[in-house]
Amino acid sequence: MKLSIREMLRATKGNLISGYPTDICERISIDTRTLKSGDIFFALQGPRFDGHHFLAAAVEKRAGVIVLQRLDAGVQLEGASSPDVMQVPDTLKALQDTARAARAKATKAMVIGITGSNGKTTTKEMLASILRRAGKTLSTRGNLNNHIGLPLMLTELESDHRYAVIEMGTSQKGDMNLLVDLARPHIGLITNVGKDHLEFLGTPEGVLEENRRLFDALPKDGIAVINLEDPLLKGFAHGLSCKTMTYGLTAAAQVQAIDIVPFPAPLRFVLVLDKEKYPVSLHVMGEVQVLNAIAAAAVSHALEISPKDIVEGLQSFQPAAMRMEVHLRKDETTLVNDAYNANPSSMRASIESFCHSYPDRPRWLVLGDMRELGSIARDEHEELGRWITTQPVARVFLYGRNTRFVLQGLTTNGYKGVVERYHKKRYLIEALERSLSASPKPAVLFKASRSLQLERVNHALLSVPS
């Protein structure tokens, strides 16, 4: 949907400084590195960035409109093609108000909001793969799921979009209130409730309290999709004012998975929809992906998508980068990159799925810190180490300041395998190279919080002649 500047002015109550545009701009940008000619550039301002420092670059790249809060002395907004300029009190609020206007005009789009501690991105991509078979579908790109990214996605809604699959990421109290106000979803899915963002949300119950606002915001004719395998979520199957659709591994679920075969690849299971059975093969690894798949199937079933489209959509799904992404070296070593993010529950799910998927190989772990755990960081890392001793893992490589507590948990619980810990990536890479040359063909899992950038270790091993 194209946004005229007149519409944007009404939405944001901004003040026009120069010119009154008669043209129409199609795209919105907050980053001059990806800005294209004619885009509307919002100069956002935050604690670690300030788009006002890049106004000259926006002019040079021929932005159609620049939305700003201030014009610093000496900054010239004239060039080969001078942009229209709009000054507003708060550029972030202006962006969010523009998103509200875009959402209000997308009257034909069925908006699905997806949140949860783990699996929301994979579930979102699986669902989008299904829905594209039934109609034009907008789906959140990458991690554009917060108070900035979600509005950017909503501004891409067009009048002929039939579905919009919107990922909603929360980290602090109150985040979900804003996201549901912007997206106004008709269907809501909470994939699961785990130990993520505990530094700000305190406990899993605190995570649930924040995420349940998605269900609370659904209209009476909306649909809440409930994971019966999650003890904190299954209670929502009754008592909500809107309709519900349940999924899980139990026969009580409306959408069920049975006969799961995780090994050898591909991952296979039987999808049960209203007691009818449909075999499914997934190009992903790990039993945890079955729950993601039936979550996507449950949303689709609630939307009355045909079983044929559901199955074909799931089978054509390809995992996003750094989410159980499998690479094979020339020496037949398998590297599994799941380094996009990590929390205590996703760590266990990833390691468990990894171990089940490679029963015929030595299994190695390359693990980094789990961040945003606040005061419980030490306990959670120690507990992870103790738990790993119960898994069929031959070697553990650790990187990051909090992994000293993982090491402590491994040691105190009598881990029988080999464990090494490194302070620098280059030493970790060298150690892995030496170990792989002496012991080819293991399967190696990489898992850590995003800030540790553990995928660089994975990439380094792929670039080394093997």
C-alpha positions as CSV (number, residue, x, y, z in Angstrom):
1,M,0.0,0.0,0.0
2,K,1.5,3.3,-1.0
3,L,1.4,6.1,1.6
4,S,0.9,9.6,0.5
5,I,2.6,12.3,2.6
6,R,-0.8,13.9,3.2
7,E,-1.9,10.7,4.9
8,M,1.2,10.5,6.9
9,L,0.8,14.1,8.0
10,R,-2.7,13.3,9.2
11,A,-1.5,10.2,11.0
12,T,1.5,11.9,12.8
13,K,0.2,15.5,13.2
14,G,3.6,16.6,12.0
15,N,4.6,20.1,10.7
16,L,5.8,20.5,7.2
17,I,9.0,22.6,7.0
18,S,9.6,22.8,3.2
19,G,7.5,22.1,0.2
20,Y,4.3,20.2,0.0
21,P,4.7,16.9,-1.9
22,T,2.4,15.8,-4.6
23,D,4.2,12.6,-5.4
24,I,3.8,9.3,-3.6
25,C,6.6,7.4,-1.7
26,E,6.4,3.7,-1.4
27,R,9.0,2.6,1.1
28,I,10.0,3.6,4.6
29,S,13.6,3.5,5.7
30,I,15.4,4.1,9.0
31,D,18.9,3.1,7.7
32,T,20.7,5.1,5.0
33,R,22.8,2.1,4.1
34,T,19.7,0.4,2.6
35,L,17.8,3.6,1.6
36,K,16.7,3.9,-2.0
37,S,15.7,6.8,-4.1
38,G,12.2,8.1,-3.2
39,D,12.1,6.5,0.2
40,I,10.7,8.2,3.3
41,F,13.6,8.4,5.8
42,F,12.7,8.5,9.5
43,A,15.6,9.9,11.5
44,L,15.1,7.8,14.7
45,Q,17.0,8.6,17.8
46,G,17.9,6.2,20.6
47,P,20.4,5.7,23.4
48,R,23.0,4.2,21.0
49,F,22.1,5.7,17.6
50,D,20.9,8.9,16.1
51,G,19.5,9.0,12.5
52,H,20.0,12.8,12.5
53,H,23.7,12.2,12.0
54,F,22.9,10.7,8.6
55,L,20.7,13.3,7.1
56,A,23.3,14.3,4.5
57,A,23.5,10.6,3.4
58,A,19.7,10.5,3.1
59,V,19.8,13.6,0.8
60,E,22.7,12.1,-1.3
61,K,20.7,8.9,-1.8
62,R,17.7,11.0,-2.9
63,A,15.2,10.3,-0.1
64,G,11.8,11.5,-1.2
65,V,10.9,12.7,2.3
66,I,12.9,13.1,5.5
67,V,11.1,13.0,8.8
68,L,13.1,14.5,11.6
69,Q,12.9,15.9,15.1
70,R,15.5,18.6,14.8
71,L,17.7,20.2,12.2
72,D,21.2,20.8,13.6
73,A,23.2,23.9,12.7
74,G,25.2,23.5,9.5
75,V,23.2,20.6,8.2
76,Q,22.1,21.2,4.6
77,L,19.2,19.3,3.2
78,E,19.7,20.4,-0.4
79,G,21.2,18.4,-3.1
80,A,20.6,17.2,-6.7
81,S,17.1,16.3,-5.7
82,S,16.1,18.1,-2.5
83,P,13.7,16.0,-0.3
84,D,10.6,17.2,1.4
85,V,11.1,17.6,5.1
86,M,8.7,17.0,7.9
87,Q,9.5,17.9,11.5
88,V,7.7,16.0,14.3
89,P,8.1,16.0,18.1
90,D,9.1,12.3,18.1
91,T,10.1,10.4,15.0
92,L,9.6,7.0,16.6
93,K,6.0,7.9,17.5
94,A,5.6,9.3,14.0
95,L,6.7,5.9,12.5
96,Q,4.4,4.0,14.8
97,D,1.5,6.3,14.0
98,T,2.2,5.8,10.3
99,A,2.1,2.0,10.9
100,R,-1.3,2.4,12.6
101,A,-2.6,4.2,9.5
102,A,-1.3,1.5,7.3
103,R,-2.9,-1.2,9.4
104,A,-6.2,0.6,9.5
105,K,-6.3,0.7,5.7
106,A,-5.5,-3.0,5.3
107,T,-9.1,-4.1,5.9
108,K,-8.8,-7.3,3.9
109,A,-5.7,-8.7,5.7
110,M,-6.1,-11.4,8.4
111,V,-3.3,-10.5,10.9
112,I,-1.7,-13.3,12.9
113,G,0.4,-12.3,15.9
114,I,3.1,-14.8,17.0
115,T,5.1,-14.5,20.2
116,G,6.8,-16.9,22.6
117,S,10.1,-17.7,24.2
118,N,11.3,-20.1,21.5
119,G,10.4,-21.1,18.0
120,K,8.4,-18.0,17.0
121,T,10.6,-17.2,14.0
122,T,10.6,-20.8,12.7
123,T,6.8,-21.1,13.3
124,K,6.3,-17.7,11.5
125,E,8.2,-18.9,8.5
126,M,6.4,-22.2,8.4
127,L,3.1,-20.5,8.6
128,A,4.0,-18.0,5.8
129,S,5.1,-20.9,3.6
130,I,1.6,-22.4,4.0
131,L,-0.4,-19.2,3.7
132,R,1.3,-18.0,0.5
133,R,-0.4,-20.9,-1.2
134,A,-3.8,-19.5,-0.2
135,G,-3.2,-15.8,-0.9
136,K,-0.9,-12.8,-0.9
137,T,1.0,-12.9,2.5
138,L,3.2,-10.4,4.3
139,S,5.6,-12.0,6.8
140,T,8.0,-10.4,9.3
141,R,11.5,-10.2,7.8
142,G,14.4,-11.3,10.0
143,N,14.0,-9.9,13.5
144,L,11.8,-6.9,12.8
145,N,9.6,-7.8,15.7
146,N,10.0,-5.0,18.3
147,H,8.7,-1.5,18.8
148,I,10.7,-0.3,15.7
149,G,10.8,-3.4,13.5
150,L,7.1,-4.2,13.8
151,P,5.9,-0.8,12.6
152,L,8.3,-1.0,9.6
153,M,6.6,-4.3,8.6
154,L,3.1,-2.9,9.0
155,T,3.9,-0.1,6.6
156,E,4.4,-2.7,3.9
157,L,0.8,-3.8,4.1
158,E,-1.0,-3.4,0.8
159,S,-4.7,-3.4,0.0
160,D,-4.6,-6.9,-1.6
161,H,-2.7,-8.6,1.2
162,R,-4.9,-11.5,2.4
163,Y,-2.6,-12.5,5.4
164,A,0.0,-10.9,7.5
165,V,2.1,-13.1,9.8
166,I,3.6,-10.7,12.4
167,E,6.2,-11.8,14.9
168,M,6.1,-10.0,18.2
169,G,9.2,-9.9,20.4
170,T,9.0,-8.8,24.0
171,S,11.7,-8.2,26.5
172,Q,10.3,-5.7,29.1
173,K,7.0,-5.1,30.8
174,G,4.6,-3.2,28.6
175,D,6.1,-4.2,25.2
176,M,3.2,-6.4,24.1
177,N,0.6,-3.6,24.8
178,L,2.3,-1.5,22.2
179,L,2.7,-4.3,19.7
180,V,-0.9,-5.5,19.8
181,D,-2.1,-1.9,19.6
182,L,-0.1,-1.4,16.4
183,A,-0.9,-4.8,14.7
184,R,-4.4,-5.4,16.0
185,P,-4.2,-9.2,15.3
186,H,-7.2,-11.4,14.8
187,I,-5.4,-14.6,15.6
188,G,-2.8,-15.0,18.3
189,L,-0.2,-17.7,19.0
190,I,2.2,-18.0,21.9
191,T,4.6,-20.8,21.0
192,N,5.8,-21.5,24.5
193,V,6.8,-19.9,27.8
194,G,10.4,-20.3,28.9
195,K,13.3,-18.6,30.7
196,D,14.0,-15.7,28.3
197,H,14.5,-12.0,29.2
198,L,14.3,-12.9,32.9
199,E,16.5,-9.9,33.7
200,F,13.5,-7.7,32.9
201,L,10.5,-10.1,33.3
202,G,11.7,-11.9,36.4
203,T,10.3,-15.4,36.1
204,P,8.6,-17.6,33.4
205,E,5.3,-16.5,35.0
206,G,6.4,-12.9,34.3
207,V,7.1,-13.9,30.7
208,L,3.6,-15.4,30.5
209,E,2.0,-12.3,32.0
210,E,3.6,-10.2,29.3
211,N,2.9,-12.5,26.4
212,R,-0.7,-13.3,27.4
213,R,-1.6,-9.7,26.5
214,L,-1.6,-11.0,22.9
215,F,-4.6,-13.3,23.8
216,D,-6.2,-10.6,25.9
217,A,-6.1,-8.2,22.9
218,L,-7.9,-10.6,20.5
219,P,-11.4,-9.6,19.5
220,K,-14.4,-11.8,20.5
221,D,-14.4,-13.4,17.0
222,G,-10.7,-13.8,17.1
223,I,-8.8,-17.1,17.7
224,A,-6.2,-18.0,20.3
225,V,-4.0,-20.9,19.2
226,I,-3.0,-22.9,22.3
227,N,0.0,-25.2,22.9
228,L,-1.2,-28.0,25.1
229,E,2.3,-29.3,25.6
230,D,3.3,-26.2,27.6
231,P,2.1,-26.4,31.2
232,L,1.8,-22.6,31.5
233,L,-0.3,-22.3,28.3
234,K,-2.6,-25.3,28.3
235,G,-5.0,-23.6,30.8
236,F,-5.9,-21.0,28.2
237,A,-7.8,-23.7,26.3
238,H,-10.7,-22.7,28.5
239,G,-11.8,-19.4,29.8
240,L,-10.8,-17.0,27.0
241,S,-13.5,-14.7,25.6
242,C,-12.4,-15.5,22.0
243,K,-12.4,-18.8,20.1
244,T,-9.5,-21.3,20.6
245,M,-7.6,-23.8,18.5
246,T,-5.4,-26.3,20.3
247,Y,-2.3,-28.3,19.2
248,G,0.1,-30.8,20.7
249,L,1.2,-34.4,20.9
250,T,-1.8,-35.5,22.9
251,A,-5.1,-36.8,21.5
252,A,-6.9,-34.0,23.3
253,A,-5.5,-31.5,20.7
254,Q,-7.5,-30.4,17.7
255,V,-4.2,-30.5,15.7
256,Q,-1.9,-33.3,16.6
257,A,1.4,-34.9,15.6
258,I,1.9,-38.7,15.9
259,D,4.5,-41.3,14.8
260,I,7.4,-38.9,14.9
261,V,10.6,-40.3,13.3
262,P,13.6,-37.8,13.9
263,F,16.3,-40.0,12.3
264,P,17.4,-40.6,9.6
265,A,16.6,-37.3,7.8
266,P,14.2,-36.1,6.7
267,L,12.3,-35.5,10.0
268,R,8.9,-37.3,9.5
269,F,5.6,-37.3,11.4
270,V,1.9,-37.8,10.8
271,L,-0.2,-34.6,11.1
272,V,-3.8,-35.2,12.5
273,L,-6.4,-32.7,11.5
274,D,-9.9,-33.5,12.8
275,K,-8.9,-37.1,13.1
276,E,-7.8,-37.2,9.4
277,K,-4.1,-38.2,9.0
278,Y,-1.5,-36.7,6.7
279,P,2.2,-37.7,6.4
280,V,4.7,-34.8,6.6
281,S,8.4,-34.6,5.9
282,L,10.4,-31.6,7.1
283,H,13.7,-30.3,5.8
284,V,14.8,-29.5,9.4
285,M,16.3,-31.4,12.3
286,G,15.1,-32.0,15.8
287,E,11.8,-33.1,17.3
288,V,11.2,-29.6,18.7
289,Q,10.5,-28.6,15.1
290,V,7.4,-30.8,15.1
291,L,5.8,-28.6,17.6
292,N,6.6,-25.5,15.5
293,A,5.2,-27.3,12.5
294,I,1.9,-28.2,14.1
295,A,1.6,-24.7,15.6
296,A,1.7,-23.4,12.0
297,A,-0.7,-26.1,11.0
298,A,-3.1,-25.1,13.8
299,V,-3.2,-21.5,12.8
300,S,-3.8,-22.6,9.1
301,H,-6.5,-25.0,10.2
302,A,-8.2,-22.2,12.1
303,L,-8.1,-20.1,8.9
304,E,-9.7,-23.1,7.0
305,I,-6.6,-23.6,4.8
306,S,-6.9,-26.9,3.0
307,P,-4.9,-29.9,4.4
308,K,-3.1,-30.2,1.0
309,D,-1.8,-26.6,1.3
310,I,-0.8,-27.1,4.9
311,V,1.2,-30.2,4.1
312,E,2.9,-28.8,1.0
313,G,3.6,-25.5,2.8
314,L,5.4,-27.4,5.6
315,Q,7.3,-29.6,3.3
316,S,8.6,-26.7,1.2
317,F,9.8,-24.7,4.3
318,Q,13.5,-24.0,4.6
319,P,15.0,-22.9,7.9
320,A,16.2,-19.4,8.4
321,A,19.9,-18.7,8.9
322,M,21.4,-19.6,12.2
323,R,18.4,-21.7,13.3
324,M,19.5,-25.3,13.3
325,E,21.2,-24.5,10.0
326,V,23.2,-27.6,8.8
327,H,26.5,-27.4,6.9
328,L,28.7,-30.4,5.8
329,R,32.4,-30.0,5.6
330,K,34.5,-31.9,3.0
331,D,35.7,-34.2,5.8
332,E,32.0,-35.1,6.4
333,T,32.0,-33.2,9.7
334,T,28.5,-31.8,10.2
335,L,28.2,-28.3,11.7
336,V,24.8,-27.2,13.1
337,N,24.6,-23.5,13.5
338,D,21.8,-22.6,16.0
339,A,23.7,-19.5,17.2
340,Y,20.9,-16.9,16.6
341,N,20.0,-16.7,20.2
342,A,19.8,-18.7,23.5
343,N,18.1,-19.0,26.8
344,P,17.9,-21.9,29.3
345,S,14.9,-23.5,27.7
346,S,16.0,-23.1,24.1
347,M,19.5,-24.4,25.0
348,R,18.0,-27.7,26.3
349,A,15.6,-28.0,23.4
350,S,18.4,-27.4,20.9
351,I,20.9,-29.8,22.5
352,E,18.3,-32.5,23.0
353,S,17.1,-32.3,19.4
354,F,20.7,-32.3,18.1
355,C,21.6,-35.4,20.1
356,H,18.5,-37.2,18.9
357,S,19.3,-36.3,15.3
358,Y,22.9,-37.7,15.2
359,P,22.8,-40.9,17.2
360,D,25.5,-42.5,14.9
361,R,28.1,-39.8,15.3
362,P,30.2,-38.3,18.2
363,R,28.3,-35.2,19.3
364,W,30.2,-32.0,20.3
365,L,28.8,-28.8,21.7
366,V,30.2,-25.3,21.2
367,L,28.4,-23.2,23.7
368,G,28.5,-19.5,24.7
369,D,26.8,-17.4,27.3
370,M,23.0,-17.0,27.7
371,R,22.4,-13.3,28.2
372,E,19.6,-11.2,29.9
373,L,19.3,-13.6,32.8
374,G,20.0,-11.0,35.5
375,S,20.6,-12.3,39.0
376,I,19.9,-15.9,38.1
377,A,22.6,-16.1,35.4
378,R,25.1,-18.1,37.5
379,D,22.5,-20.6,38.7
380,E,21.1,-21.2,35.1
381,H,24.5,-21.7,33.6
382,E,25.5,-24.1,36.4
383,E,22.3,-26.0,35.9
384,L,22.9,-26.2,32.2
385,G,26.3,-27.8,32.9
386,R,24.8,-30.3,35.2
387,W,22.0,-31.2,32.7
388,I,24.5,-31.7,29.9
389,T,26.1,-34.5,31.9
390,T,22.9,-36.5,31.3
391,Q,23.2,-36.1,27.5
392,P,25.2,-38.3,25.1
393,V,27.8,-35.6,24.4
394,A,31.4,-36.5,23.8
395,R,33.1,-33.0,23.9
396,V,32.1,-29.5,25.1
397,F,33.8,-26.3,24.0
398,L,32.9,-23.2,26.0
399,Y,33.3,-19.5,25.1
400,G,32.1,-16.4,27.2
401,R,32.4,-15.1,30.7
402,N,29.4,-17.0,32.1
403,T,30.4,-20.3,30.7
404,R,32.8,-20.7,33.7
405,F,29.6,-21.6,35.6
406,V,28.7,-24.2,32.9
407,L,32.1,-25.7,33.4
408,Q,31.5,-25.8,37.2
409,G,28.2,-27.6,36.6
410,L,29.9,-30.1,34.3
411,T,32.7,-30.7,36.7
412,T,30.6,-31.1,39.9
413,N,28.2,-33.5,38.2
414,G,31.1,-35.8,37.0
415,Y,31.1,-35.1,33.3
416,K,33.0,-37.9,31.6
417,G,33.7,-36.3,28.3
418,V,36.3,-33.7,27.2
419,V,35.6,-30.0,28.1
420,E,37.6,-27.0,27.1
421,R,37.0,-23.3,27.7
422,Y,38.3,-20.3,25.8
423,H,38.3,-16.5,26.3
424,K,38.9,-15.5,22.6
425,K,37.3,-16.7,19.4
426,R,40.6,-17.3,17.6
427,Y,41.8,-19.7,20.3
428,L,38.5,-21.5,20.2
429,I,38.7,-21.8,16.4
430,E,42.3,-23.1,16.6
431,A,41.3,-25.7,19.2
432,L,38.3,-26.9,17.1
433,E,40.5,-27.1,13.9
434,R,43.0,-29.3,15.8
435,S,40.4,-31.5,17.3
436,L,38.6,-32.0,14.0
437,S,41.8,-32.9,12.2
438,A,42.4,-35.6,14.8
439,S,38.8,-36.8,15.0
440,P,36.8,-36.4,11.8
441,K,33.1,-36.8,11.2
442,P,31.6,-35.6,14.5
443,A,28.4,-33.5,14.5
444,V,29.0,-30.1,16.1
445,L,26.3,-27.8,17.5
446,F,26.9,-24.1,18.0
447,K,24.6,-22.3,20.4
448,A,24.8,-19.0,22.3
449,S,23.1,-15.6,22.7
450,R,23.2,-13.3,19.7
451,S,25.7,-10.9,21.2
452,L,28.4,-13.5,21.2
453,Q,28.3,-13.9,17.4
454,L,29.3,-17.6,17.7
455,E,28.3,-18.1,14.0
456,R,31.8,-16.6,13.2
457,V,33.4,-19.7,14.6
458,N,31.1,-21.9,12.5
459,H,31.9,-19.8,9.4
460,A,35.7,-20.0,10.1
461,L,35.6,-23.8,10.2
462,L,33.7,-23.9,7.0
463,S,36.3,-21.7,5.3
464,V,39.2,-23.9,6.4
465,P,40.4,-26.5,3.9
466,S,39.2,-29.8,5.3
